[in-house]
Amino acid sequence: MNGILINIKEHKTNNEFEMVKTIVKLIMVTKNISLSETEVFALTYLVIKGFNTITREELVDNKLFKTRSAVANLISKFRKYGIVIRTTKGEELISDFDFFQKDLDAVKFQIVVRK
């Protein structure tokens, strides 16, 4: 297989949240998903804290969204884009967004583009 290698220089972030947000944005680019900054912030929060009823309530408690129905609309949009799926355990983020671990120092991406 012929291909090209694209080197991306090291990207430094100020904190763990910014690092996860950068990764979330890269995943979104590869999946051709477009979200607002608020929606990206919320998705990053859910990746770090976990996707459950408590964290969804925290999005309202932390004043990111004004109402629970706004969060429900966000989750519906995530379902539409395939970010959230229904399983036998309920709803959860797809495995692509299940990368967060405490003390994450660096991430290496390998992107393969085929025709």
Phi, psi and omega per residue, in radians:
M1 nan 2.232 3.067
N2 -1.530 2.569 3.132
G3 -2.905 -3.070 3.096
I4 -2.238 2.697 3.092
L5 -1.954 2.218 3.111
I6 -1.966 2.062 3.107
N7 -1.625 2.236 3.074
I8 -1.868 2.188 -3.135
K9 -1.078 2.786 -3.133
E10 -0.986 2.346 3.136
H11 -1.962 2.004 -3.121
K12 -1.652 2.465 3.082
T13 -2.107 2.766 -3.084
N14 -1.351 -0.512 -3.083
N15 -2.721 3.105 -3.092
E16 -1.090 -0.719 -3.129
F17 -1.053 -0.796 -3.140
E18 -1.119 -0.623 3.119
M19 -1.138 -0.821 3.138
V20 -1.126 -0.685 3.118
K21 -1.072 -0.709 3.100
T22 -1.092 -0.757 3.128
I23 -1.131 -0.749 3.109
V24 -1.024 -0.773 3.137
K25 -1.112 -0.685 3.101
L26 -1.130 -0.718 3.096
I27 -1.093 -0.727 3.134
M28 -1.085 -0.682 3.114
V29 -1.085 -0.777 -3.110
T30 -1.176 -0.438 3.135
K31 -1.721 0.050 3.138
N32 0.993 0.810 3.121
I33 -1.893 2.312 3.123
S34 -2.031 2.096 3.117
L35 -2.242 2.728 3.064
S36 -1.268 2.917 3.120
E37 -1.069 -0.667 3.111
T38 -1.117 -0.734 3.130
E39 -1.171 -0.654 3.078
V40 -1.145 -0.733 3.104
F41 -1.040 -0.815 3.140
A42 -1.102 -0.754 3.126
L43 -1.105 -0.734 3.095
T44 -1.055 -0.770 3.112
Y45 -1.034 -0.770 -3.129
L46 -1.203 -0.572 3.082
V47 -1.137 -0.752 -3.097
I48 -1.294 -0.856 -3.032
K49 -1.502 -0.295 -3.091
G50 1.799 2.650 -3.113
F51 -1.743 1.783 3.120
N52 -2.708 3.097 -3.092
T53 -1.059 -0.703 -3.097
I54 -1.128 -0.808 -3.119
T55 -1.186 -0.558 3.076
R56 -1.166 -0.665 3.070
E57 -1.131 -0.642 -3.134
E58 -1.106 -0.495 3.093
L59 -1.089 -0.557 3.070
V60 -1.433 -0.787 -3.124
D61 -1.041 -0.622 3.139
N62 -1.483 0.099 3.050
K63 1.172 0.378 3.030
L64 -1.267 -0.664 3.039
F65 -2.169 2.614 -3.062
K66 -1.412 -0.580 -3.057
T67 -2.349 2.835 3.075
R68 -1.178 -0.531 3.117
S69 -1.195 -0.547 3.066
A70 -1.139 -0.678 3.080
V71 -1.166 -0.705 3.101
A72 -1.070 -0.699 3.085
N73 -1.127 -0.684 3.097
L74 -1.084 -0.810 -3.142
I75 -1.103 -0.665 3.085
S76 -1.074 -0.734 3.098
K77 -1.127 -0.715 3.081
F78 -1.068 -0.677 3.080
R79 -1.103 -0.760 -3.126
K80 -1.043 -0.690 3.135
Y81 -1.479 -0.042 3.127
G82 1.400 0.289 3.114
I83 -1.390 -0.632 3.097
V84 -1.990 2.355 3.101
I85 -2.199 2.730 3.064
R86 -1.631 2.299 3.106
T87 -2.211 -3.124 3.093
T88 -1.152 -0.350 3.115
K89 -1.557 -0.058 -3.049
G90 2.060 -2.525 3.121
E91 -1.753 2.571 3.080
E92 -2.702 2.828 3.070
L93 -1.238 2.580 3.101
I94 -1.134 2.821 -3.036
S95 -1.081 -0.446 3.111
D96 -1.030 -0.535 -3.117
F97 -1.704 0.221 3.134
D98 -1.812 0.953 -3.067
F99 -1.932 -0.207 -2.975
F100 -1.264 2.316 3.018
Q101 -2.367 2.590 3.082
K102 -1.073 2.634 3.110
D103 1.047 0.693 3.087
L104 -1.279 2.119 -3.087
D105 -1.786 -0.691 -3.065
A106 -2.669 2.754 3.118
V107 -2.341 2.424 3.089
K108 -2.085 2.232 3.124
F109 -1.854 2.534 2.972
Q110 -2.249 2.060 -3.099
I111 -2.003 2.213 3.110
V112 -1.999 2.180 3.124
V113 -1.928 2.204 3.138
R114 -2.166 2.727 3.082
K115 -1.724 nan nan
